[in-house]
Amino acid sequence: MSTARLPGPAPAPAPATTVGTGADSPGRRSPLRPFRPSGLTWLAWRQSRTAARTLGGTVLLAVLVLLVGHFAFRSTLGAIDPDSALLQVSLLSHFTDRVEPAIFVLPVLIGMFVGAPLLSQEHEQGTIRLVRVQSVSPTRWLATRLAVPALLVLVSVGVLAAVSTSLWYWDVYRLSPPLDPAFQGLTYPALGLAPVAWSLYALAVGAAIGQFLRRTVPSALATGVAVGLSQLLVHAVRVHFLPLVDAAPWRTSWSMQFVQPAGSWVVEGGYVLPDGSRVANTVCLAGMDCNGYTSSYPAWARVHPVSHLFPMQLVETALLAAVAGAALYLTFRRVARTAL
């Protein structure tokens, strides 16, 4: 038996679409819609928003403190006497007591609160398992996940380092004699490439530790200890990054001394005996009687001049990059195995 079908209106044809020509299509962006990255980059940015806001706000506040301190000291004390001792001491204490310790600690904080949670939270929340069902490889996912915070650290810390180095030079170092030599105390880690190199190193080490420990709090604590010990170790071997330079001797009316270049790092020194042997000052301080050497024998010294600052930081940056690269290589291998 057959059934009759009542005639009805024909279905309306589907509207024709052209890929890449609509306002909402991925190939063309509406002029009224702000630009947003797509795919993995957008996901990595959303996951790094809290760290970006915290880091960006902290760096912005630090730059404002630097600039306000600079103009405040200049306007109040500099108006009275631009070369007054009170102005110089105020600027020196501003850098040595506040600015330089804060920049020295910044890489440790970045490693603990940006690098360590990067992958440890993925393991704690179980979202690392989603890598297995993604259409992209684990290597590409991790590269994007690390690239976004690394770019944020590079830009923010780079701006802070540029401002602090410029103000340090104009406010403190260019005075005669320099009140805060580049190799003294915490000055070196707060200048030039050092803050950026250490911050990126801490980020990589924190991410590696987070991947292996897989717990946020232990990873943060371990990262802080690891970066802190790295800073102490590099400080101990930094003197060997470049060959030392012999200071030029010069004679006064009573002895032969050496000329210490302005802002240089005097590593070792002492006196030259008649037989040509050298006695170090450390030997004199250890108990040897050197009272007659000051007026009888010429002095000698080996130093790192201030011209070694940038080359030494390049060597240090290369060393940190090598260690960070090894840590990231192990991290990529571990993530790839986890996603299998």
Backbone hydrogen bonds, N-H to C=O, Kabsch-Sander energy under -0.5 kcal/mol:
donor,donor_aa,acceptor,acceptor_aa,energy
6,L,4,A,-0.6
19,V,17,T,-0.5
21,T,18,T,-1.8
22,G,18,T,-0.7
25,S,22,G,-0.6
28,R,25,S,-1.2
30,S,23,A,-0.7
33,R,30,S,-1.2
41,T,38,S,-1.0
43,L,39,G,-2.0
44,A,40,L,-3.0
45,W,41,T,-2.3
46,R,42,W,-2.3
47,Q,43,L,-2.1
48,S,44,A,-1.1
49,R,46,R,-0.9
52,A,48,S,-2.6
53,R,49,R,-2.7
54,T,50,T,-2.5
55,L,51,A,-2.9
56,G,52,A,-2.8
57,G,53,R,-2.5
58,T,54,T,-2.3
59,V,55,L,-2.6
60,L,56,G,-2.5
61,L,57,G,-2.3
62,A,58,T,-2.3
63,V,59,V,-2.6
64,L,60,L,-2.3
65,V,61,L,-2.4
66,L,62,A,-2.3
67,L,63,V,-2.6
68,V,64,L,-3.0
69,G,65,V,-2.5
70,H,66,L,-2.3
71,F,67,L,-2.7
72,A,68,V,-2.6
73,F,69,G,-2.3
74,R,70,H,-2.1
75,S,71,F,-2.4
76,T,72,A,-2.2
77,L,73,F,-1.7
78,G,73,F,-1.6
80,I,77,L,-0.7
81,D,77,L,-2.1
84,S,81,D,-2.0
88,Q,84,S,-1.8
89,V,85,A,-2.6
90,S,86,L,-2.1
91,L,87,L,-2.4
92,L,88,Q,-2.4
93,S,89,V,-2.5
94,H,90,S,-1.9
95,F,91,L,-1.7
96,T,92,L,-2.9
97,D,93,S,-2.1
98,R,94,H,-0.8
99,V,94,H,-1.8
100,E,95,F,-2.9
102,A,98,R,-1.5
103,I,99,V,-2.3
104,F,100,E,-2.1
105,V,101,P,-1.9
106,L,102,A,-1.3
108,V,105,V,-0.5
109,L,105,V,-1.9
110,I,106,L,-2.4
111,G,107,P,-2.5
112,M,108,V,-2.1
113,F,109,L,-2.8
114,V,110,I,-1.9
115,G,110,I,-2.2
116,A,111,G,-2.3
118,L,115,G,-0.9
119,L,115,G,-0.5
119,L,116,A,-0.5
120,S,116,A,-1.2
121,Q,117,P,-1.4
123,H,119,L,-1.7
124,E,120,S,-2.4
125,Q,121,Q,-2.5
126,G,122,E,-0.6
127,T,122,E,-0.7
128,I,122,E,-1.6
129,R,126,G,-1.3
130,L,127,T,-1.2
131,V,128,I,-1.3
132,R,129,R,-1.4
133,V,130,L,-0.8
134,Q,131,V,-0.8
141,W,137,S,-2.3
142,L,138,P,-2.6
143,A,139,T,-2.3
144,T,140,R,-2.2
145,R,141,W,-2.3
146,L,142,L,-2.1
147,A,143,A,-2.1
148,V,144,T,-1.5
150,A,146,L,-1.9
151,L,147,A,-2.3
152,L,148,V,-2.0
153,V,149,P,-2.6
154,L,150,A,-2.6
155,V,151,L,-2.4
156,S,152,L,-2.4
157,V,153,V,-2.2
158,G,153,V,-0.5
158,G,154,L,-1.4
159,V,155,V,-2.2
160,L,156,S,-2.1
161,A,157,V,-2.8
162,A,158,G,-2.2
163,V,159,V,-2.3
164,S,160,L,-2.7
165,T,161,A,-2.4
166,S,162,A,-2.0
167,L,163,V,-2.5
168,W,164,S,-2.3
169,Y,165,T,-2.1
170,W,166,S,-2.4
171,D,167,L,-2.6
172,V,168,W,-2.0
173,Y,168,W,-2.4
174,R,169,Y,-2.1
175,L,172,V,-1.2
179,L,172,V,-1.0
184,Q,181,P,-1.5
187,T,184,Q,-2.5
190,A,186,L,-0.5
190,A,187,T,-1.2
191,L,188,Y,-1.6
194,A,191,L,-1.4
197,A,193,L,-2.8
198,W,194,A,-2.6
199,S,195,P,-1.9
200,L,196,V,-2.3
201,Y,197,A,-2.1
202,A,198,W,-2.6
203,L,199,S,-2.1
204,A,200,L,-2.2
205,V,201,Y,-2.6
206,G,202,A,-2.7
207,A,203,L,-2.1
208,A,204,A,-2.1
209,I,205,V,-2.6
210,G,206,G,-2.4
211,Q,207,A,-1.8
212,F,208,A,-1.7
213,L,209,I,-2.9
214,R,210,G,-1.9
219,S,215,R,-1.9
220,A,216,T,-2.5
221,L,217,V,-2.3
222,A,218,P,-2.6
223,T,219,S,-2.3
224,G,220,A,-2.2
225,V,221,L,-2.1
226,A,222,A,-2.6
227,V,223,T,-2.8
228,G,224,G,-2.1
229,L,225,V,-2.5
230,S,226,A,-2.0
231,Q,227,V,-2.2
232,L,228,G,-1.8
233,L,229,L,-2.5
234,V,230,S,-2.7
235,H,231,Q,-2.0
236,A,232,L,-1.5
237,V,233,L,-1.5
238,R,234,V,-1.3
240,H,237,V,-1.7
241,F,238,R,-1.7
245,V,303,V,-2.9
247,A,301,A,-2.5
248,A,259,V,-0.5
250,W,257,Q,-2.3
252,T,255,S,-3.3
257,Q,250,W,-2.6
257,Q,255,S,-0.7
259,V,248,A,-3.3
260,Q,258,F,-0.7
264,S,261,P,-2.0
265,W,304,H,-2.7
266,V,264,S,-0.7
267,V,265,W,-0.8
267,V,302,R,-1.9
268,E,302,R,-1.5
270,G,300,W,-2.4
271,Y,279,V,-2.6
272,V,298,P,-2.7
273,L,271,Y,-0.5
273,L,277,S,-3.1
276,G,273,L,-2.3
279,V,271,Y,-3.3
280,A,278,R,-0.5
281,N,269,G,-3.0
283,V,280,A,-0.7
284,C,280,A,-1.3
285,L,281,N,-2.4
286,A,282,T,-1.2
287,G,284,C,-1.2
288,M,283,V,-1.7
290,C,288,M,-0.9
293,Y,290,C,-1.0
294,T,290,C,-0.7
296,S,292,G,-1.0
297,Y,293,Y,-2.2
299,A,256,M,-2.4
300,W,270,G,-2.1
302,R,268,E,-2.7
303,V,245,V,-3.2
304,H,265,W,-2.3
308,H,305,P,-2.1
309,L,306,V,-1.6
312,M,308,H,-2.5
313,Q,309,L,-2.0
314,L,310,F,-1.9
315,V,311,P,-2.1
316,E,312,M,-2.4
317,T,313,Q,-2.6
318,A,314,L,-2.3
319,L,315,V,-2.1
320,L,316,E,-2.5
321,A,317,T,-2.6
322,A,318,A,-1.9
323,V,319,L,-2.0
324,A,320,L,-2.9
325,G,321,A,-2.5
326,A,322,A,-2.0
327,A,323,V,-2.2
328,L,324,A,-2.5
329,Y,325,G,-2.2
330,L,326,A,-2.0
331,T,327,A,-1.9
332,F,328,L,-2.8
333,R,329,Y,-2.0
334,R,330,L,-2.2
335,V,331,T,-2.5
336,A,332,F,-2.3
337,R,333,R,-1.9
338,T,334,R,-2.1
339,A,335,V,-1.8
340,L,337,R,-1.0
